[in-house]
Amino acid sequence: MAHLFEPFKIREVVFRNHIAVSPMCQYSSTNGYANDWHVIHLASRAVGGAGIVFTEAAAVEPRGRISPQDLGIWSDSHIETLAKTVALIHNFGAVAGIQLAHAGRKASTAKPSKGGKVLDESQEGWRPLVSSSAIAFSQDSPVPEALSLEGIQEIIDAFAQAAKRSLQAGFKVVEIHAAHGYLLHQFLSPLSNHREDDYGGSFENRTRLLTEVVQAVREVWPQTHPLWVRISATDWVDNGWDIEQSIALSDKLKSLGVDLIDSSSGGIIPGVHIPIKPGYQTQFAERIRREANIHTGAVGLITSPEQADEIIRTEVADIVLLGRELLRNPYWPHLAAKQLGHDKLWPVQYDRAWL
C-alpha cells in the first residue's frame, strides 16, 4: 500500500512523493511574463520538498487572463523566464508542471488585493470577453460574446501552441484548466452553455471543446510526459454539472491520453452554498478514481500530514494538491515526513533544522 512519501510514476516521469503544489495565482506578472517573484516562489516549494510544483494558471492568450497581472504563455517570448524557473525546480528535486488556462467570461478582473472587481478598458481591462454563450457571470459582469466556430478553433490552437511552448521551457507535466467557472468549464456546464450547435446541448456536445483541446495538446505533448486535467466535479447546483457527468467525462478523457483528473468543484456561478470542511472535495477524487479507473488528485482544505497520508494510503487519490498550506509553510513536506516517521528530506544546508 502506497504512502505519502513513496515515489510515484506516471508515464516516464517519476515524482519523489505524492505531494503537489497546487496552481495558485500570484498576481505579479506584467504582460504575462514570469519574474524574480515567480522564480523564488516556485523554486522555494521545490526546496521545501514537494514532488511536483505547478505554476499558477498560465493564460493561452491575453484575453484569457483572470487579471492583468496573471502569468501567460501566449508568446514565444514568455519561454525564457519560465525555463529559468523550471530548471531550478528540477535542480531541487521536484517536477515542474504548468497549468494552461483561459478565463473566458471571468476574465478582466482586478487582483484580489484590489477588490477583484471587473475592469474596463480604462482600468487595464479588455473587451470583448468570450464564453460558450452570451450569458454574464454575474449581474456586475459584462455580457460576453459567444465564441463562433472559428473562434473555438482559435482557442483549441492557442492551447496546443501553449503546450509546445511549455515543452520548450522544460516542463514535464501539463494540466489543462477546465474548472472553477473558466472557459472550458463554461462549455461543460448547462448553466452557462446554452448553445444550439455541435458545442452545446447534449453531454457529448458540451464536452466537445475540452476533448478537442485535449486531443490537440496530446498531439504536441510527448507520450513520455503526463497530461492532467483539472475539473470542477460538481457545480453544487441542481441541473448543473455534476459528479456523474464528471465520471463519464473522466472515462472519455482517459481514452484520449489524459493521465490524471485533478478533482476540484464549483465556480460556475456566484452565490452558491458549498459545504466547506476539511477534505470536502476528496469524495469526488475517490469516485472518479474508482469508477473511471484513472489517477486522481485530491484538493480542498488538506492541511495535516496524517490527513494527506490517509488519502494516499486508502487510495482515495494518487496525489494531494496543497495550496494555502504551502503558502503558509513551503517546507510542509519536510515537516510532514518527520511527523510521519519517514527518512529526513531536509536539504543538507538545513540539517540543523532537525536538532
N, C-alpha and C positions, 0 to 999 in steps of 0.2 A: 504494500500500500504506500503510495507516494506521500511525502510530507512537504511542507512549505519550502524547505531548503534543498530538496533534491533537484538535480539538473532536469531540464525539460526540453525536448526536441520537437520541432515542427519542421517538416521537410529537412533541409540540410542546416538549419540554424539551431544552435543549442543555447538555451538560456540557463544561466547559472543557478537560478531558482525560479519560483513561481510568483514573484512579486513584480508588478509593473507600475511605473509612474504614469498615472492617467493623464491624458491630454488636458492641459489647463491653460486657458488664455492668460497672457501676461500683459497685454495692452501696452506694449513697449516698442513696437516697430514703427518705422517711418517708411511709407511706400512698400510695406511688406517685407522689408529686409530684417534679417536677424542681426543682432549686435552683441556687444560685450555682455549685456544682461542675460541674453539667451545662452551664450556660451557658459557663463558662470552658473546660472540657474540649473541648466540641464546636466552639465558635467559634474556638478556637486552631488546630484542624485545618483550618478554612476559611482562616484567615490563612496557615496552613502550605502551602496550595496544592493541596489535594485537589480533585477535580472534584465528588465527592458525599460528603457527611458523613451517615452513618447514626447515629441514636440507638442505644442498647442495645435489647434486646428489651423492648417495652412490653406489659405484660400486659393482655389484653382483659377480664379480670375478676380480682378479688382472689385467688381460689384458683388462678389461673393463673400466679402469680409463682413464680420459682425460689426466691427467698429473700424474707424480709420487707422487704429493702432494695431490691428491684427497682423500676424505673420502671413506671408504669401509665398507662393511658388508658381506664379503665372508667367515668370520670365526666366530666361537662362541666367540673367544677372543675379538672381537670388541664390544660385547654387554655391557660390564661393564661400559665403559666410556660414551657410548650413553645413558645408563639407568640413569646415573647421570644427564645428560643434560635434559632428558625427565622429570625427577622428578622436576627439577627446573622450567621448562616451565609450568608444570601443577600446581605447587605450586603458581605461579604468575598469574594464571587465564586463560592462553591460552591453546590451544590444540596442542600437539606435533605431527607433521607429518614428514614422511620420504619419500624422492624420491628415488626410486630404478632405477638404470641405467646401461647401457653398451654402451661404446662409439664406439665400432666396428672399422671401418676404420679411425675414427677421434681420436683414442687413441694415447698414447705415444708422447705427445707434451709437450714442456716447458710451465710453467705458464706464463701468460701474462706479468708479470714484467720482465721476462727473454726473451721476444720476441715471445713466442708462437710457435716457430719452431718445426718441427718434430724431435724427439730424437731417436738416435740409441742406441744399447746396451752399447756402451762406455760412454753414457751420461745419464744413468739411464733409458733409454727407453727399449723397448722389442719388440720382433718379435716371431711369426708372428702376424700381425693384421688380424682380421677376419671381414667378411661382408657377405651380401647376394650374391654378385658376385665379381669376381676378377677385380674390377674397382677402381682405385685410386681416392681419394677425389680431389686431385689437381695434377698439374704437379710436385710439390715438395714433394708429399706424396708417400709412398711405396704402391705397389700393394698388397692389402690384399688377404688372402686366402678365397675362397668361402666356407662357412660352409657346411660340409657334413650333411646328415640326422642325423647321430649320434651326430654330434656337435650341431645341432639345439636342439635336445632333452636335451643335457647338459646345454644349455642356458636356456631352459624352467625350468629345475630343479634348476638352480642357482637362478633364480628369486623366485621360490617357497621357497627355503631354506632361502633366504634373508628375505622374508616376515615372515617366522617363527621366525627368529632372531629379526625382528622388533617388533613382538608381545612380545617376551621375554623382550625386552628393555623397553616396556611400551608404544610404540607409539599407537595412536588411529586412525591415517589415514595413508594409504599407497598411494603414487602416482607412477604409472609406467611411466617412461620417454620414450615416443615414438615420440619425436620431435627433432628439431634442427640438423637434419642430423646424429643422433646417430643410433645405431644398429637397433632398431626396426623400425625407420623411413627409414633406408636403405632398409628394406624389403618392406615397404609400397610404396615407390616411384618408378615408372617405370624408372626414371633417373638413379637409382643406382641398381635396381633389374632386371637383365637380365636372371634369372633362367628359366629353361625349365621343372622343376619338379613341385611337388604339392605346392611349396612355391614361384612360380613366374608366370608371365604372366597375368592371369585374376585378377580382383579385389578380388575375393574370395581367390585366391591363395596368392596374395601379402599381404593380411590381416591375413593370417592363423597363422603366428608366433605370432603376437600380440594377436590374440584371444586365442591361446593356452596358452600363458603366463598369460593372464587374468584369464582363467579357472583354471590354476594351482595355481595362487595366491589366487583366491577366495575360492578354496577348503581348504586352510590352514588359511585364514584370517577370523576372526569371522563375522558372519552375523550381529552382532551388530555394526561393525566398517565400516566406509565408505572406498570405493576404488575409487580412482581418476585415470585418465589417462591424461597425457599431450601430445597433438599432435601439429604438425605444420599443420594448417588448409589449407595452400597452400604453394607450393614451389616457387610461384611468377614466374614461368617459363612455357611456353607453353608445353603441352604434359607431364607435371609433375603431382604430386599430387595436388589436387585442393579442393575447398570448397564443391563441390557436392559429391566427394568421402568421404570427412570428415563427411558430414551429414549422408551418408549411413553407414559409419563405426561407428559413434556415436550411431546410432539406433541399430546396431548389438551389440555393447559393452553394451548398456543398458540391453539388454536381457540376457547378461552373468553376470550381477551383478555389473556393473560399475555405480557409483552414480553421478559422475561429470566429465565433459570434460574441462580440462584446455587448453584454446584455444590460442596458440601462432602461429608462422609461420616461414618459411624459414629455411636455414641452410644446405640443402642437397648438394648444390654445391656452390663454391665460385664465387664472382664477380657478383652477381645478384642485380639488382636495386630494392630496396624496398622503397616505398613511405612513409618514416617515418615522422610522425607528431603525436601530442598528441592524444592518443586513437586510433591509426591507426589499431589496431587489434580487437577492440571491435565489429566490424561488424561481425566477424566470430563467436564470442561467441553468439551474438544475433541470427544469422541464425541457428546455431546448437541447441540453446535452443528452438527456436520456431518450427523448422522443425523436429528435432529428439526427442523433448519433454523430454529433460534431463537437469539436472542442469549444468550450465557452470561457468567457471571462466574467467574473462577478465584480460588481461595483456597488457603492452606496453605504456610507457610514460603516465601513470596515476600519476598525481602529486598533484592536488589540491583537497581539501575536497569537493568542490562543484561538481567537475567532477566525483569523486568517488561516491558521494551520488546520482547523477543523473543516473549513470549506474545501481545502485540498484533500485532506485525509478521507473525508466522507464522499469524495467525488461529486460534490455539488458543482464544482467548476474546476478548470485546469489552471487558471490564472486569477490572481486577485489584483485588481487595479485600485491603487490608493491615490487619492487626490489631496484633500486638505490635510490629512495626517502627514503626508510627505512635504507639504508646505511648512507645517509646524516643525517638523523634525526630519531633515533629509537623511539622517543616519538611523532612521527607524529600523531598517532591515538588520543592521548590526546589533542593535539592542534586542530586537526580536530573536535573533539567533542565540544570543546569550541566554535570554529568558527561557527559550525552549530547549536549551541544553545541547546546542549544536556547536561544532568547531568554530572558533573565533574567526570572524571575517574582517576585522578591522585592518585597514592598510597598516603596513609596518610603521609608518610615520605616526600612527595614532595608538600604538601598542599600549602606551601608558594609560589609555582610557579604561583598560581592564583592571587596573590596580585598585 
